[in-house]
């Protein structure tokens, strides 16, 4: 719960309460960086080079075993499911206990017949999941060839 300090005028606090709700695009949920539960999805950078696609996903505080990366056809899916529950003793009495649960799934469509699926590799380092998705030889852009006129 966030406390809002006002200087005696309660009416100034009301716009702040409704700004997030009223300014949200109700028909554009899939384009935002937030899930329906209000949790943030990991940010992703995707770069295409002549040789490969490079995917970086910011996911600090996780382990490489927390991720599931799957390629089905030309659909790349990165997902994770993690829950933390503290052990309880039988005599414990608490007035508040909060569960920690994180789950997300992000899917990306790769161009058809472009990716060399046998050479895809992934690594998790310094809070960033990195995927290297090489292109097939025939999909790589080749430099223009000069044709000699005879």
Order of alpha helices (4+ residues) and beta strands (2+ residues): alpha-beta-beta-beta-beta-beta-beta-beta
